[in-house]
Amino acid sequence: MDQANILIIGGGVVGCAIARAVSARWGDVFLVEQNPNLGMATSSRNSGVIHSGIYYPTNSLKARHCVEGNRLTYDFCKKHNVPFRHTGKLVVAANTHEEADLEALKKKGEENGVEGLRLIGPEEIRKREPHIRGSAAIVVPSTGIVSAEELVHALARVAARQGAEIVDHARVVSLEPVAGGIRVGLLIGDEEGAQDETIEARCVINAAGLYADEVAGLLGNNSWKIYPVRGEYCEVRGPRASLINDLVYPLPHAHGLSLGVHFTKTLWGTVLVGPTATYVEGKDNYEKNRLPIADFADSAKALLPEIEEKDLQLGYSGLRPKLVPPEGKGIADFVITRDPKVPEAIQLVGIESPGLTAAISIGNHVGEMVGDILN
Ligand SMILES: Cc1cc2nc3c(=O)[nH]c(=O)nc-3n(C[C@H](O)[C@H](O)[C@H](O)COP(=O)(O)OP(=O)(O)OC[C@H]3O[C@@H](n4cnc5c(N)ncnc54)[C@H](O)[C@@H]3O)c2cc1C
């Protein structure tokens, strides 16, 4: 049986950011990922936006780690050659009725410590985005986009260089508290030839994304239930992608379900329309009953009247690990906590958007929590 100081479950952006932070301070760090490669789940099925932090309740973990993570992500990308573009973005009020909500959003952003927010009118909107129609907009200078996949791999590379052992095809199937730590049961390898292995770790970190509730359940903690909420994208075909210059968002969904169907000019010059937000059954249900393209065109037209259904083609989709049930309302905060019954475990649950932006800040924060366990 292997011994570890720290074992991280999940090789998405959050697990890899934690691995980077903790391997800078401790040896014998393992990261285990059930898929054949890192970042194949939610971490590579998103908009790739480096968010600013304007949307989240003030003093929430989402606000704090997003604002801090925004700065840290740009720094990390520059240092480790991860492709990114610091674009800024517009949040647009489609008509005068939405302007009060727009101003409230700007105020919340300022309370969250987001710098440089500015309200503009239709003329300046047209100068920046000639095809977008709106009565007012917030300019959000700190927003940008990043190659999410390359960010995940760069974080993992740094962790590995610092000595972390990263194991793919490794699924955690049992967790058992023992004296001085937690015994972790693993299935290693392809489904058919998988081998059982055991590692005893002084500290276990649950960064299992959509499955974090089930992984917490392996330790007897059934406090959380994750509801997958699918976000689907369309892509704007060919030359019509030039209708959008950068990132353009509507006002967010009134009940906190999503940021609203927006336009994202990717690093590769394509334009995404989405993501939508639909509760689905199944944590791998990316494709069943995809929405018709007409639905995307309808949402998109509110800000970009020239767009037609024929300009769009279906793109990929991702699943948000929501803690708010279908009948619920509001925004649940990230859960980042020592397990109350098994204090050698740190649980990260409900790490939905802005988790990509927040990951490095979360990683540093979890590093401090690990210090309380190991020191
Ligand atoms: C449609 C959509 C758009 C988004 N857009 C943005 C955006 O623009 N900006 C932003 O900041 N955020 C965005 N997000 C949120 C962001 O993508 C997530 O918050 C982030 O990727 C979560 O990373 P993670 O590492 O927690 O989860 P994941 O990437 O899901 O990683 C968890 C990993 O754990 C592994 N795992 C699970 N169970 C086990 C087990 N038992 N054993 C071993 N491994 C296991 C999984 O295979 C998976 O690889 C978006 C999300 C969605 C769905």
The ligand as a Tripos MOL2 file, in Angstrom:
@<TRIPOS>MOLECULE
LIG
   53    58     1     0     0
SMALL
NO_CHARGES

@<TRIPOS>ATOM
      1 C1        -21.5530   25.5260  -19.7970 C.3       1 LIG1
      2 C2        -20.5500   26.0100  -18.7930 C.ar      1 LIG1
      3 C3        -19.8960   27.2230  -18.9960 C.ar      1 LIG1
      4 C4        -18.9660   27.6900  -18.0760 C.ar      1 LIG1
      5 N1        -18.2620   28.8340  -18.3440 N.ar      1 LIG1
      6 C5        -17.3310   29.2570  -17.4720 C.ar      1 LIG1
      7 C6        -16.5490   30.4110  -17.7700 C.ar      1 LIG1
      8 O1        -16.6420   30.9720  -18.8470 O.2       1 LIG1
      9 N2        -15.6730   30.8460  -16.8260 N.ar      1 LIG1
     10 C7        -15.5370   30.2390  -15.6170 C.ar      1 LIG1
     11 O2        -14.7730   30.7180  -14.7960 O.2       1 LIG1
     12 N3        -16.2120   29.0950  -15.3420 N.ar      1 LIG1
     13 C8        -17.0860   28.5880  -16.2360 C.ar      1 LIG1
     14 N4        -17.7700   27.4330  -15.9890 N.ar      1 LIG1
     15 C9        -17.4770   26.7170  -14.7420 C.3       1 LIG1
     16 C10       -16.1970   25.9120  -14.8110 C.3       1 LIG1
     17 O3        -16.0830   25.2280  -16.0520 O.3       1 LIG1
     18 C11       -16.1800   24.9100  -13.6460 C.3       1 LIG1
     19 O4        -16.4540   25.6090  -12.4480 O.3       1 LIG1
     20 C12       -14.8410   24.2140  -13.4960 C.3       1 LIG1
     21 O5        -14.4270   23.6570  -14.7140 O.3       1 LIG1
     22 C13       -14.9510   23.1420  -12.4340 C.3       1 LIG1
     23 O6        -13.7440   22.4320  -12.3990 O.3       1 LIG1
     24 P1        -13.5990   21.1520  -11.4980 P.3       1 LIG1
     25 O7        -12.1750   20.7740  -11.5300 O.co2     1 LIG1
     26 O8        -14.2310   21.4090  -10.1590 O.co2     1 LIG1
     27 O9        -14.5500   20.0640  -12.1670 O.3       1 LIG1
     28 P2        -14.2930   19.0580  -13.3780 P.3       1 LIG1
     29 O10       -13.6540   19.7050  -14.5280 O.co2     1 LIG1
     30 O11       -15.6110   18.3870  -13.6160 O.co2     1 LIG1
     31 O12       -13.2620   18.0120  -12.7850 O.3       1 LIG1
     32 C14       -13.6270   17.0490  -11.8360 C.3       1 LIG1
     33 C15       -12.8870   15.7750  -12.1980 C.3       1 LIG1
     34 O13       -13.0860   14.8050  -11.1920 O.3       1 LIG1
     35 C16       -13.0600   13.5440  -11.8070 C.3       1 LIG1
     36 N5        -13.6920   12.5750  -10.9080 N.ar      1 LIG1
     37 C17       -14.9790   12.5480  -10.4990 C.ar      1 LIG1
     38 N6        -15.1960   11.4940   -9.6770 N.ar      1 LIG1
     39 C18       -14.0130   10.8340   -9.5590 C.ar      1 LIG1
     40 C19       -13.6090    9.6630   -8.8730 C.ar      1 LIG1
     41 N7        -14.4510    8.9450   -8.1060 N.pl3     1 LIG1
     42 N8        -12.3100    9.2530   -8.9830 N.ar      1 LIG1
     43 C20       -11.4370    9.9710   -9.7510 C.ar      1 LIG1
     44 N9        -11.7770   11.0850  -10.4430 N.ar      1 LIG1
     45 C21       -13.0510   11.5140  -10.3490 C.ar      1 LIG1
     46 C22       -13.8540   13.7790  -13.0860 C.3       1 LIG1
     47 O14       -13.5890   12.7920  -14.0600 O.3       1 LIG1
     48 C23       -13.3880   15.1580  -13.5030 C.3       1 LIG1
     49 O15       -12.3360   15.1330  -14.4360 O.3       1 LIG1
     50 C24       -18.6930   26.9300  -16.9010 C.ar      1 LIG1
     51 C25       -19.3300   25.7050  -16.7130 C.ar      1 LIG1
     52 C26       -20.2390   25.2390  -17.6550 C.ar      1 LIG1
     53 C27       -20.8920   23.9050  -17.4640 C.3       1 LIG1
@<TRIPOS>BOND
     1     1     2 1
     2     2     3 ar
     3     2    52 ar
     4     3     4 ar
     5     4     5 ar
     6     4    50 ar
     7     5     6 ar
     8     6     7 ar
     9     6    13 1
    10     7     8 2
    11     7     9 ar
    12     9    10 ar
    13    10    11 2
    14    10    12 ar
    15    12    13 ar
    16    13    14 ar
    17    14    15 1
    18    14    50 ar
    19    15    16 1
    20    16    17 1
    21    16    18 1
    22    18    19 1
    23    18    20 1
    24    20    21 1
    25    20    22 1
    26    22    23 1
    27    23    24 1
    28    24    25 2
    29    24    26 1
    30    24    27 1
    31    27    28 1
    32    28    29 2
    33    28    30 1
    34    28    31 1
    35    31    32 1
    36    32    33 1
    37    33    34 1
    38    33    48 1
    39    34    35 1
    40    35    36 1
    41    35    46 1
    42    36    37 ar
    43    36    45 ar
    44    37    38 ar
    45    38    39 ar
    46    39    40 ar
    47    39    45 ar
    48    40    41 1
    49    40    42 ar
    50    42    43 ar
    51    43    44 ar
    52    44    45 ar
    53    46    47 1
    54    46    48 1
    55    48    49 1
    56    50    51 ar
    57    51    52 ar
    58    52    53 1
@<TRIPOS>SUBSTRUCTURE
     1 LIG1         1 GROUP 0 **** ****
